């Protein structure tokens, strides 16, 4: 494709170099259709750093990678999410927890690519709404994302009230606090929801630091950004974190075909770890 004119000079070689850096640092594959997105995301960094064009930004990044890499990654990651997105997954979670209510009352859940927190808070609310006595359980929910800016928002647990309009009124009343005065129009997750949640930055390309595995992993709308080879590497690591019978949930537009043979489909984008 020929060079395209933008506010900031953005040559084909700039686009190709940024794609190369993004892939090396995050594993995310960017096609030609992402050119406008790449421009708009990194133009903000160019403006903030008072640079003249994309070539200058690339040179700046290469000279200052250690200090710039976090803002670089935060700029390119996509963070669309909502509470109780893909509701059938949370119906499955209710049944999953109900089975454990009759057994171990132990559960480790990982929300990978947790973004600004809507997914893991939906998980936590579903769990709390499904058990009679939370104190009798040993539950931990790990929430990770590569983007530190959305992780900060997730930890705060504060959202525009409009974000929770689609949440069941009973759950809204039980698990959210409504802001007053200067915080009118905002809602905050109650502390009881956050009790068993841990938020951590994690690049899925890195070695996983976990000492124990997970009974249930939400890995939704993440793999679509990786090429098949990177997907295989990531799912190979994920499979090592789960025992036969453990569950992996992915996004509605995703599948594990030609990626891993460690899981069997048991529901709509719901997979169970096999004994292999």
C-alpha positions, -999 to 999 in steps of 0.1 A, spaced: 0 0 0 13 35 -8 21 60 19 -10 76 34 -11 113 44 -21 119 81 -16 148 105 17 131 114 38 117 86 31 79 87 51 60 60 47 23 51 80 16 67 68 32 100 37 10 100 57 -21 92 83 -13 120 55 -7 146 39 -40 136 72 -57 141 77 -41 175 42 -48 186 45 -85 177 79 -89 194 67 -73 226 31 -86 229 26 -113 203 -3 -94 188 -5 -96 150 -16 -64 132 -28 -66 96 -33 -39 70 -68 -33 83 -53 -21 116 -33 8 99 -58 35 110 -59 20 145 -22 20 148 -20 56 136 -46 69 161 -32 50 191 4 61 186 -4 96 174 -14 103 210 21 93 222 37 114 195 16 144 206 24 138 243 61 135 236 61 165 213 76 146 184 72 155 147 63 121 131 62 84 135 98 79 124 109 101 153 87 81 177 102 48 166 137 62 171 126 75 205 112 41 214 144 23 204 165 46 225 142 46 255 126 12 254 129 5 291 109 37 301 86 38 271 76 1 267 47 2 292 31 32 275 38 16 241 19 -16 251 -9 4 267 -13 24 236 -20 -6 213 -40 -30 234 -77 -30 228 -100 -29 258 -136 -34 249 -155 -52 276 -188 -52 296 -203 -67 327 -217 -103 321 -207 -103 285 -217 -136 269 -242 -145 296 -241 -183 290 -206 -184 304 -219 -171 337 -248 -196 337 -221 -223 333 -201 -207 362 -232 -210 385 -234 -247 378 -197 -251 381 -197 -235 416 -228 -254 426 -210 -287 420 -181 -276 442 -205 -265 469 -212 -302 473 -176 -311 472 -143 -293 480 -155 -257 483 -121 -248 469 -117 -229 436 -90 -210 417 -101 -189 388 -80 -169 364 -94 -140 343 -67 -136 317 -70 -103 297 -92 -89 325 -91 -54 310 -108 -27 331 -124 -53 354 -159 -60 342 -152 -97 335 -135 -106 368 -161 -86 388 -188 -105 369 -171 -137 379 -169 -127 415 -205 -115 417 -217 -148 401 -197 -168 426 -209 -149 456 -245 -151 444 -242 -189 440 -230 -198 474 -246 -196 508 -216 -190 530 -185 -174 513 -165 -178 545 -167 -215 542 -149 -214 508 -113 -211 497 -117 -190 466 -92 -169 447 -97 -150 415 -65 -139 396 -71 -110 373 -43 -102 348 -37 -79 318 -8 -66 299 -21 -31 300 -13 -14 333 -36 16 327 -67 -7 325 -55 -27 355 -54 5 376 -90 11 366 -99 -25 374 -84 -23 409 -103 9 416 -136 -8 407 -153 25 399 -175 29 367 -200 52 351 -234 42 363 -244 37 326 -220 8 325 -241 -13 349 -275 -5 335 -276 -40 319 -268 -57 352 -297 -74 370 -312 -50 395 -308 -75 424 -271 -78 417 -267 -40 413 -283 -34 447 -262 -61 464 -228 -55 449 -225 -18 438 -224 14 458 -239 45 441 -219 77 442 -232 109 458 -224 145 455 -192 150 434 -193 112 426 -229 113 414 -233 92 382 -206 67 393 -208 33 409 -182 14 429 -178 -23 435 -184 -33 471 -155 -45 491 -171 -80 496 -167 -86 459 -131 -76 459 -120 -97 489 -107 -127 470 -95 -109 439 -58 -102 430 -48 -79 401 -15 -84 384 2 -72 352 11 -101 329 25 -105 294 12 -138 280 45 -142 260 64 -143 293 69 -174 314 39 -178 338 49 -171 374 21 -193 389 30 -219 415 -4 -235 414 -30 -242 387 -65 -231 380 -98 -250 381 -114 -225 357 -98 -201 333 -116 -173 315 -95 -166 284 -121 -147 263 -115 -125 233 -77 -127 237 -64 -152 212 -79 -134 182 -50 -109 184 -23 -137 181 -12 -157 151 -16 -195 152 20 -202 162 17 -178 192 -16 -193 201 -1 -227 202 27 -216 225 3 -198 249 -22 -227 251 7 -251 257 15 -231 288 -21 -228 298 -27 -266 296 1 -272 320 -18 -251 346 -49 -274 345 -57 -309 355 -80 -332 337 -116 -320 342 -106 -284 347 -124 -258 325 -112 -232 299 -136 -206 285 -128 -186 254 -146 -159 234 -176 -164 211 -156 -158 179 -127 -180 189 -119 -217 188 -91 -241 195 -90 -259 162 -54 -265 151 -42 -248 183 -43 -275 210 -54 -311 215 -55 -308 252 -92 -298 255 -126 -311 245 -156 -288 237 -183 -293 263 -204 -262 257 -205 -230 236 -168 -220 236 -164 -239 269 -137 -266 270 -126 -292 295 -90 -303 300 -84 -338 288 -62 -365 303 -33 -362 278 
